[in-house]
Amino acid sequence: MRVCVIGTGYVGLVTGACLAHIGHDVICVDNNEEKVKLMKSGQSPIFEPGLSEIMQSAIQAEKIHFTSDLAAGVAHGEILFIAVGTPPLPTGESDTRYVEAVARGIGENLNGGYKVIVNKSTVPIGSGDWVRMLILDGVAERQKTLVPAGGVPSDEKLLEFAAEFDVVSNPEFLREGSAVYDTFNPDRIVLGGNSQRAVALMQRLYAPIVERKYAEDQSLPPVPILATDLSSAEMIKYAANAFLATKISFINEVANICDRVGADVTQVAKGIGLDSRIGNKFLQAGIGWGGSCFPKDVSALIHTADDYGYEAQLLKSAVSVNERQRLIALEKLQQVLKILKGKTVGLLGLTFKPDTDDMRDAPALNLIEQLNRLGAKVKAYDPIVSQTGMRHGLSGVLVETDAERLADGCDALVLVTEWQQFSTLDYVKMAKLMAHPVLIDGRNFLDPEVMIRAGFQYVGVGR
């Protein structure tokens, strides 16, 4: 099938590359010329395991092309994905101006033939009808440019104006760091729309994935497809992320109680996670959630509830717990070191989670800000950030090139991101290089007994 993906962030680029990999003809559109040039060369502008390899094989097979020409993308695609960013505004609601610009642009370039317009961006509930309206506005603008004022369009012009399309909501459930894997091994595919024709085309598009042809375990039954209305599909995305964020805030609340009563939250999480009604995922206590999705989506859902006269108290509490949890590492540093002014603190990890280069709303940023405020010197080492130009955009922190340089002269280390590489560092050597061998494990990632034998004073979260 012919596919156009507009926007090449995490969602758009992974979606386009994976659809090309399974045999569709894909054009990815982005208005950033430098980014387009980079992608044409086979390089990914983001760090995502497996993505560069998928891109390069699709380019060699001539199944994927990159352009800044929206008109060319619209002309090519039977299915057009809108995958631009919807960053949060200060009010908590989503900034939808990029979606609006793309929807109008699609309308201005529609030129006959049936098309399915897919909302892949996380958009406010009710956006399906809004996007349809904007596309029709774009069609009307095009009419004005092609027909003189007061003129009557010819039959050929009327055919050119024909805009037969349907809007579908197809929310993504990709985890940064596992996005390629998640695309080929989804738990479910959600399709929201009012047109059976559009939903049928989407089912055809995803058929190889539904049939597990590219899955890690091809013996599994077909991927469930949930076909629903537009608003329900949009709500599913928000509800899923809000639930997971709340689950993390819950176990962090429990961890803080464990710290006070002498229980071990890792054992508590294991005990409740064995309950099939609860499950063991997203029960890892630590210094809170961040990134581009959870904070934005939870805030947007709270804002939507407010718009409709409902106070989402549970979601507001989940956000409040998370804001406090980000300072838990700071509290633990003060308990051990007392005064932080003049002390040197090293951060192991900067990104909001491992296997990504994403620093958006990362807990590390809060730590850096607060440690600077209290007069501490801050150093950091991150497997990705330390090796890219990203470190030059960070203020108030000295980014080191390896973990041993980080440890040298530090009064304490804080494990912020649970990179797998951090499980095999030479902690014995690192402890000897430090002024005070203190380790605050902000993710309960390391074995306390191993760290103590290495010479550290080990402090976990809820342990």
N, C-alpha and C positions, 0 to 999 in steps of 0.2 A: 504494500500500500504506500501511497505518497503522503509523507508526513512533514509538517512544518512545526518547529519548536521555536517560539519567540521568547528570548531570554535564556542566557547560558550561565546561570548561577549553579548552585549545587543540584537543584531539582531539574532544571532545564537541560543542562549538559549531560547529566547521568541518564535522563529519560531519552534524549536524542541518541546518545551513543549506544545505549542498550537496544533501542528499537532498530537501529541500523544493524547491530550485531545479529539480530534474529532475522534479518532479511528485508526490512522495509527500506524504502528510499527516503532519506531524511535530509531536510535543509534546516540548519540552525541559524536563527537570525539574532544579531546583537548590534546595538547602535555604537558600541565601542570598537573603533577600527583597529586599535592596537591588539585588543583581545581577539578579534576575528583573525588577524594576521597570525597571532600566536597559535590559535587552534588549527588554522590551515596547515601549519607546519607539523601538526601532530602532537603539540604540547598542551597539556591541560593547565588552565590558569589557577586551578585549585588542587590541593593535595587530597586525593581520595584513592585508597588502595584499589588497584586494578583498572582504574579509569583510563589512564594513558594507553595501556595495552589495547583496551577495547576500542578507543578512538583510532589508534594507528591501524589496526586491522580493518576497521570500517572504511577508513580513508583509502587504504590500498585496494579494497574491494569496490571502491567508488559507490559506497552506500550512504555516505554522509558528506555534506558540503556545508561550508560556513560562509555567511554573507552578512552585510549590513543593509541589504536591499529588502525592505519589508514587502514591497510589491512582488518581487520575485518569489519570496517565500509563500505569500498568499496564493499566487498563481499556481505554485507547485502542489500545495497540500490539499488532499481530500480531508484530512484531519489537521486542524490547527491548534496547537497547545499554547495557551498563554501561561508562561512560567516566569514572569518577572517578579521582583521583590515587592513585598508589602510590609515595609519596616514599621515599627511602632511609632506613633506620635506621642508627645509628652502627656496627652490626655489618656493614653492607653489604647485608644482605637487604632486601627490599621490605616496606614497611609496608602491609599489606593490610586494615587495619581498615575502611577506607571501602568497599572491595569487599564485605567481609563484611556490613556494615550494609545495603548496598543489596540484596545477595542475599537476606538474611533479609526485608527489606522487600518485595521482590517476592513471596516466598512467602506472606507475610501478606496480600497483596492479590490473589493469583490467584483468579479466580472463574469458572472454566470456560472452555472454548475453547482450542485449541492455540496455543501461543506458542513462539517461538524466542528464547532468551536468549543474547545475543552478548557475549562478553568482548572489549571494545575496549581496555580498560585493559591495560597491560603487566603481566602477572601471572606469578608464579613457575610454572615448568614443573610440570604436574600439577594446576593450579588448576581445570581444567574439571570434574573429578569433585568437587572440593571445593565449587565453586559450586553444583553440583547438590544436594549434601548440605545446604548451607545453605538453599537454596530450600525443600527438603522440610522442614527444621527450621522454617522460617517458616510453611509450611502447617500443620504440627502445632501450632504456637503458636496459630494462628488457630482451629483446631478446639477447643482448650481454652477459648477465650473464648466460643465460640458454643454449646458443649454443656456442660450442667451436669455436675459430677463424678458419675460413675457412670451418667450418662444415655445414652440411645441416640439418635443423630441420625436425623432423619426423612429420607425420600428427597430432599426439597428441600434439606436441609442437606448430604446426601452429594453432591448435584449441585454445590452451592456449593463443596465441598471439592475437586472434581475439579481436578487440576493436571496437565494433559497438556502437557508442554514438553520441549524438547531444548536442550542447551547447545552453542554453537558458538564456536570461537575465530577471530576475524577481526582479526589484528594490523594496526596502522596503520604506514605508512611515510612519514609526512608530515614535511616539513622546515619548521621554523618560518621564516616569511618567504616561504614558497612553498606553504603548506598548501592553499589553494584550488586553485591550479594542479595540485598533486600529486593532489588528489582526482579531478579531471576527466581527468588524464593519467597514470594509474598505470603503473608497469612491470609489475605483476602484482597479482592479488588472491588472498590466501591464505584458505582456508576449512577450518578443522579441525573435524571432528565425526564422530560415529558413525551419524548418521541421514541417509539419503538425502533424506527429506522436508524436513529442516531445510536441508540444503545446496541443495536445489532452490529453496526459498523465497528463500535468500540470492542465488542466481544470478538469480532474477527481480527482486529488489530492485536489483541492480547492473546489470541488462541495458542501460539507456541508456548507462552509463559503459563497460561492456564493448564495446558496439557503437560507441564513440567519437562518440556524438551530441553531446557537449559538449566534445570534445577540441580542442586548438589545431589539430591536423592530423587531420581526419576521414577522410583516405584511408588511414591506417595500418590494419594488420590488427587484429582484435579483441584486447582485453587478455587475456593468458593468465590462466586461473584454475587455481590449484593446490588441489585438494581432497585433504586428508590427515587423519590422526588428530589428536586434540586436542593431545597432547604435542608432536608434530612441528611443528604450527603455532605453538605457544608458543615452541619452541626456535628457529624460523626468525627470529622477531623479535629475540631476544637475539643469535643468531649474526650477523645482518646488522649490527646496531649495533656488536658487538664487533669484527667484521672491519674496518669503516670506521674505528673508533677506532684499531685496531692499524695500519692503513695510514697514518693521520696520524702516529702515533708513530714509525713506520718512517722516513718522509721527514724528520721532525724529527731523528731520530738521524743520518741521512745529512747533514742540514744542519750539524749540529755538527761532523761530520768535515770537511765542505767548508770550514768556517771555519778549520780548522787546516791544511788542505793547499792552500788557495788556489783551490778550485773554486767554481763558481756553482751552487747547488742548483736555481735556476730552470731552468737549462739541463739539469742532470742529470734533473730531473723530466720535462722535455719529452722527453728522449731515451728514458727508460724508459717514459713514458706512451704513446709511439707503438707500443710492443709490445702487440698485441691481447690478449695474456694478462694484461696488467697494467692498461692503460687509464689515462687522464690525470686521472680524478676523484679527489679526496681526496689529492692529492699536492702540496698547497700548504703549504710549510713555514712555521712561525710560532711563536707563543707558546703553542700547545697548544689542546686541545679542552675545551669546558665545556658548559653548558646543562643542561637537565632530563633528557636521554635518555642520552647516552653515559656519563657518570659513573655514573649509577644502574644502567643495564643491564649494563655491564661488571662492576661490583661485585656485582650480583645473580647473574650467571652464575658468577663466581668463588666466591661463597658457596654456590651450588647444587652446584658441583663438590666443594667441601669437605664438604658434607653427605653426599655419596655416596663419600667417600674418595679423591677425585682432586685433585691439586694442579695448577691451571691456570697453569703457569709462564709461558707466552707472554703470557697476558692480564695477569698480575701485572706482567710487565715493561713492557707497554704503558702501564699505569697509572703505574708508576714513572718511565718516560721523560716522561710528560705532566706529572707533578708537578714534575720538574726543569725542563722546558721553560718553565713559567710564570715562572721566575725568570731566564730568559735575558735579557730586556729589562733587568732589574736589573743583571745582570753587565755588560752592554754600557754602561749608564749609568755604572757605576763605572770601567770602562776609560777612558771619555772624560772624565768630570768628576772622577774620583778620589773625593774625599770628598763625600758627598751631604748631609751635615748642613748646614742653612742654605741649601741650593739649592732652587729652585722648578722642579718638573717638571709639565708639562701632558700630560694624556692625551687623545688624539683617539679618542673612542668609549669606551663603557662596557658596552654590552650584549654578550652572549657571541658574537653574530653580527649581521650587518646585517639590516635589514628586520624587526626584532622589538623588543619592549620588554622582553624576558626578561633578567633579571640573575642567574638561578639559576646558581650555580657558575661565574660569569664570571671569566676570567683577570684582568680589571681589579680585582676585589676583592682578589686576592692581591697585586697590585702596590701598591694603595693601602695595604694593611696593612704591607707590607715597607718602603715608602718612608716611612711615618709612623714605623715603628720606627727607621729610620736617621736621622730628624730632618729629612727633606725636607718642604717645603710642597708639597701636591698640589692641582692644579687639573684640571678636566676639562670637555670639551664633547662632547655626544652629541646628534644630531639629534632623538631621541625623548625621552630622559631629561631634557634641558635644558628641554623644553617641557611637561613634566608634573609632577605633584606627587611623582613618584618620587624626585626629587633630595633631598627633605626627609628621606628615610629613609636617606640615605647619610652615614656619619660619616667624618671624617678627610680630606674632600675638598671643595673649593670648586667647585661646578658653575657654569660660565659660560654665558652665553646665546648666544655666537657664537664662532667659531674665532679671530677677531682679538683679542677680549678674553682668550681663553685664552693666546695667544702672548705677550701684553704682559708683559714682565718675566721670562719663563721662561728658565731655563738650558738646558732641553732639552724636546723634545716626544717622546712615544711614541705611534705609531699602534697602537691596540689593536684597533679594530674597523674592518673594511674597508668602511665605508659608501661608496656610490657618489659621494655629494656630496663626499667628501674628495679625489676626483681632480681637482676643479675649483676648489679653494680658491685664494685669492691668496697663494701661498707667498712671493712676493717681498716683499710688504708684511709678512707674518707674520715673516719672517726679520729684517727691520729693527726690528720691535717687541721682539725678544728680547734678553736680556742676552748669551746665547751661542746662536747659531743651530745647534743640534744636533738632528737628527731620527733617532730609532730607529724604523725601520719594522718593527714586530712582525708584519706580515703580508706583507712583500715586495710591497706593493700599489702603491707609487709608483715612478716611473721615476727611478733614481739620477741619471742625467745631467741630467734636468730639475730635480731638487732641488738639485744642485750649482750649476747655473746660477742658481737662485733665491737662492743664497747660503748654503745649508745644508751642514753637515758631515753626510753621509748614512751611516747604518749599517743594513744589512739583517740578515737571519738566514740564514746559510749562503751569503753573497754575497762 
